[in-house]
Amino acid sequence: MIGDYRFGSMEIAGTTYQADLKIVNGKVIPQWWRKEGHKVYVDDILDILEAQPAVLVVGRGKPGLMKPSNDVRRLCMEKGIQLIDEPTDDAVRTFNELAKAGKKVAGAFHLTC
């Protein structure tokens, strides 16, 4: 569960992260770098796709500038992974609600813009 999110900072299980991150199978993958800053491509989330979550929550940043590519949307649909992309404030709430409900959920979070 994600404890707190503020622009540029996210707290998970008592540890504060100050760079984009992923959560895969309950494990935090810090320092998440993408091919392109505000776009998520399939290569950027291969570990998530391999884990086959029921839901992938993408936090698009505070104002929501980062977006999944059409290939990510298509592949998630083909694999039966529900894709939810929202500004990070909303994505944190969604991720926590799904995790609390026992869903197999993965997250990919942009912490700034």
C-alpha angles and dihedrals in degrees: 000000000000112000104192141356128194129161105295096001138079128179119209123173093341096311121110118216122196101187135059114288146179130221113211123174089346093305123118115231103197129200095034110191124188133201088247124022101234101027129073114215129188091255089057093061105031091125090055093048091049090052089057100213120189089233135024114200114197117196104208096197131269096300093026103248098144115081137183114247121245088252090058090049092048095046093048089052092049091050093046093245113145108227118209117180119182140145106290095254090059094038091057091054091046093048092050093047092051093045091048089051089055097250119152096246132172126192138207112189132191105198102195130032 
